[in-house]
Amino acid sequence: MGAGLRDIAPKEVYSVKIAEAAGTGDFEVVPAVSGKKITVIGFFVTCSAAQTITFESDNTSTQTALTGAMTVNTNGWIKGNYNPDGHFKTIAGERLIVARGGSVAVHGWLNYYLE
C-alpha cells in the first residue's frame, strides 16, 4: 500500500462553492492550474430536481470521467466524506468540471488540494 496523505507533508486545502443555476451542459468547478492535478478530498452536491452528475477532468477539447454518473433525486444530495488521500483527481493541467444530465440547478461545496 502506498503512502497516504497522513504520511506525507501537509497540503494546503482549498474550498469552492458549487452554485450553478438551472441550465444545460457542463460547468467548471475548479479552473486548471498549469502542471497540477486537482485532488478532491470532500464534496456535497444537491439538486432541486432529479438528474445525474459526473465529475470530469477537462482540457476544453477532451473530457475524462472521474466518477460514474451519480443520480441525485429531487431535493436529494450526494456527499463524499473527507478522504485525505482523495476521492479522485484530474489529469495534470486540466480543470475540474461537472457534467449534468439534466437542466436543473446544482449547488454545494467541494474541498481539494493541488499536487
N, C-alpha and C positions, 0 to 999 in steps of 0.2 A: 504494500500500500504506500502511495506517495505521501509526501508531507502535506499537511493541511494548513490552512491559514493560521491556526493557533500555533503552528510550529515554526513560522517564519516572521519576518519583521512586520510590524503593524502597517495597515493600509489606511489611506485617507478615504473615508466613506462619504459619498455624495447622495443627496436625496432630490428627487424631482417629483413634481405633481403630474398626474395624468388628468387632463381636463380637455377632452376633445368633444366638441359639440356634435350633434347628430349630423350625419353626412355619410358619404360613401368613401371607400378607399382607405389606403394605409395612411398612417400618420407617424411622425417622428416623436420618439420619447427622449432619446439621448443623442445629440449630434456626434458625428465621427470625430475622433481625435487621432491625428496622424501617428501611425505606428503602434497604437494602443488598442487593446481589447477591452470591451466593456463587460465586466463580470457582475451579474445580477445576484445580490445576496438576500433580497426580500422584496415582495411586492404585494399589492392589494388592488384589485380591479372590480368595479361594479358597473352594471349596465341597467338602463331604465326599461329595457325590453330584451327578450331573448335574442341572442346572437352568438356567434363563435368568434374567438380572438386567437391569434397566433403571434408569438414574439418571433421576430426575424432579424437577421443581420442583413444590411442593405448597403450596396455601393452605388446606388442610383441606377444601375443597369441590370443587376442580378440580385435576387433575394434568396437567402438561405434560411429555411425554417429552423428555429432553435427549440421550438416546442411543437407539439401536435396542436391541432385545432381544439381549443378548450371551450366548451359550451357554458355560457352564463345564462341562467334562467332570468325571467322578468324580475327586476329588483333583486337579483341574486348577486353573488360575488365569488371571486376566486382569489385565493391567498397562497403565497409562497412564504412560509415561515422563514425566519432568519436562518441562513445557512452560510457560515463564514467561508466555506470553500466554494460557494457559488452554485446556483441552480443551473445557469447556462451562461455562455459568453459569446460575444460577437467575434467575427473574424477581425484581425488587426486592421485598424484604419477604417472600419465600417461603422455606420450608425445603427442604433437600435430602433426598430420600428414595431408598431402593432398593425397587423393586417386584420381587418374585421370582416366578418361575413354578413353584416347587416348594415343598416343605416342609422343605428342608434348611438346616442351619446355614450362615451366611455369615460369614467372617472376613477381616480385612485391615486396611488403613490408607488414609488419604486426606489429602492436603495441599491447602490452599485459602487464598485471601485474600478480603477483603471490599472491594467497591467501590461 
